[in-house]
Amino acid sequence: MTSKQLLITISYSIASILAIAALAAVFLSTGARHRAKTEHGKLARLENYWGYFVTGLLVLLLALTIVDIPYGKSAPRIAQRVRVIAQQFAWNIQPSTVRAGVPIEFTLSSKDVQHGFGVYEQNGKLIFQVQVPAAGEHVQTAVLTFPKRGTYTIDCLEFCGFHHHLMTATMRAQ
Amino acid sequence: MESGAAFGDEAVIGAETLVSREAVGAMVTRYFVASTAVLFAAGALGVIMRQSQANLVRVSPNFFYAAMTAHGLGAFVAWAGFAVMGFGYWVLESVGFKLRPLAYGLGQAAFWTMVVGTVGIVCTTVIFGFGGSWVFLYPLPFHSASQWGHVTTAVFAFSVLLAGVSIITWSVSMLMAATGPSSPAQKSGVLNRMGVALGMAILWPKRFPVREPLPYAVLPLTVIALDMIIATLPLALLLVEMIVQAFAPSVTVDPLLAKNVLWFFGHPVVYLLLFPAVSIYYLLIPRYAKKPLVAGNAIAVAWLMAVVVNVIIWAHHVYLDYPNDTLQSSLNTIAQPLTFSITLVSALSLFSLSATIWRSEFEWTIGAKFLAAGLIGWFTAGLSGVVNATITFNTQVHNTLWVVGHFHQMALLNIGVVVFAAAYEFVPELWHRQWYSRRLGEWHLWLTLVGGYGMIILWLSQGLTGAPRRWAVLPSKYDAQTIASLAFIALIVLGQLVFAWNVIQTARGNRRERDELNLVRDEWQLAMVFCTAVIAIAPVAAVAIKRGNAKSTAAAPAGSAAAGAVLFSQTCSACHTLAAAGASGTVGPNLDQLKPSQARVLNALKIGGTGDGRMPANLYTGTQALAVAKYVSSVAGTK
């Protein structure tokens, strides 16, 4: 797993367990013994505080994550340039051998439908993905650095037809 | 149950003729029965797909993708969506909102349009091979790689268009009911009534005076009806364009625009399922808790916000499309905070419903248990949705099986479970008879939950380790989890069979008195536990036996033509036609016509292709390349 995948796994697991525990507590609180109590007004006011609390959490998450968006990243001048042309069901990657540790500026386009450019490390770790626009006016550029030497697998991650799952290629980083 | 006959005893309020409770009930029954039939058909396709991924009985790739297309539209729109559309009418009836004959007629029209559309979708996919996925990402329907023809695309697009027309028709009829004769608004203007139905009377009681408070259950139905009209019209235009293009290929549309139009519909259609489900929660949770819904002004604000936000957050489905810093990347960026804001509707509703249950004399009927399970599904699916909505996390999970886990969590373990809850609660009201067996209901609940969570956790975890979505054949590293999921899927299937049996027996008017017996003393119950275990283990055992057999039969020697046949089907068949291998790719040259020599194949593998398609170099090397070369040169043109 990448560090981001690990972060998602841990935080999602904790949040889910807390959510299930909270709802379980609500379900277990029911029964005839509370007959006399009416807490309607109090609970309705609590709802506002819950609303503020959730809003606060979301604003925090937004502030922490919006800085890390992939849009508009420009490659430094030293970057290597790789041109990727996708088509049903093959990749044309020029050049397919690059240097490790040096940023690569990918220019991605398609001859037919949309494809997804997914980069996996040798151990099967998904390190990067971006959409390849269908043939037309749009071209996608993306900047990525291959962290270490070795072979990288390129898998198509946007459904592109009946042999979508066979649309793979390899790249080598030296 | 004949709706035509039921028209005869319309209730008369004042001078107006309104549709009777019996007639509405007959229509709701129709929606329930038809959508349940779709559940079984679409569910079967889902089982076929997952067991094929586990390599129990592998289906051809295009059948896999055609089944995927039918399963997606079927389970999502024609089961869960269709079911809650129908139950929406019963929610209105239950809170005293009567239908005028026109609104009722539109409800019937929406039913039949959806039925015809669904039949069209099933035929064009499963029979005629349309495998473009339910999002039919333009221009994929016109690049089928010879798997289906343009007429099939046209008929498919028309069928989806019918489903869209059904949704619009339903929406209009819902809005007519919400602003109709039972509106609590004191003013008679239609805009004022619409405001009341959207909860504005809670926030501005002076501008929107009401005779009595609006039942909360009406709110989500009004919001989604309004939004689905806005969201479906552009998609309808795209579908019409596709029908025209099928016959006039020069007519095209910008693919990125088409993708935005698709998701402009594709996001709100999720809420076509969720919001009516929320109205069922709003109706039934207070009923079981025997007290009114705990709700303040915040929830009215959230719903009002939802009307607008729902139709402007589609861009979170295209986070990874940002060609050269166009307007799209700005749209995508703004979609993150907007999407976060709409989670408040869920967060506040979950609070209201929990607070209503909190320390109440909650009546734990089978329907109530399903609803409680639904709240857990809603909360946990909402949390995985927040992961998707966060752009930086989306780059990790987009188009992986995590997303498949997320939406099954929402569609099956929240909305689907609410559909079942509604069935258990409403069927006695609709059919005037009690359920055949309460205990079978319990079995249905627990089999669905255990099977559902097991199946979904495995998808989520596969996705987090990079397993791609929409791959007919997954890389072998995911095999263990795929095979394990078959056990859970078997439990879900068993649960739905139990449900079907219960529905059929109830419809026939039977009742099982043995239900009240002690659970442990009942041998029948024990036998069922045993059978369940066997059914869960059976598919896993079958895959294990098959894999064992494959290993024990001597593998083809490396470098032989037989080994080459396997390698060819794994890689080369994607682009080349070779009848002996059952390959029909059209990207590269047709090998049956080319009839290449062994040396020529070896050379092509080494240097890659020289033609337009540019086959990558070194797809196979060494003994593997030799095996493929031997195989191709020996069989090309022989069949």
Interface residues (C-beta under 8 A of the other chain):
Chain A: M1 T2 K4 Q5 I8 T9 Y12 A15 S16 A19 I20 A22 L23 V26 F27 S29 T30 G31 A32 H34 R35 K37 E39 H40 L43 A44 R45 L46 E47 N48 W50 G51 V54 T55 L58 L61 L62 T65 I66 D68 I69 P70 Y71 G72 I85 Q87 Q88 F89 A90 W91 N92 I93 S96 D112 V113 Q114 G116 G118 Y120 G124 K125 L126 F128 Q129 V130 Q131 P133 A134 A135 G136 E137 H138 V139 Q140 T141 D155 L157 E158 F159 C160 G161 F162 H163 H164 H165 L166 M167 T168 A169 T170
Chain B: P61 N62 Y65 G131 S133 V135 L137 Y138 P139 L140 H143 S144 A145 Q147 D254 P255 L256 K259 A289 K291 P292 V294 A295 G296 N297 A298 I299 A302 V318 L320 D321 Y322 P323 N324 D325 T326 S329 N332 T333 Q336 P337 F340 S341 T343 L344 A347 L348 F351 S352 S354 A355 I357 W358 R359 S360 E361 F362 W364 A372 L375 I376 F379 T380 L383 S384 V386 V387 T390 I391 T392 F393 T395 Q396 V397 H398 N399 T400 L460 S461 L464 T465 G466 P468 R469 R470 W471 A472 V473 L474 P475 K477 Q570 T571 S573 A574 C575 G585 V587 G588 G613 R614 M615 P616
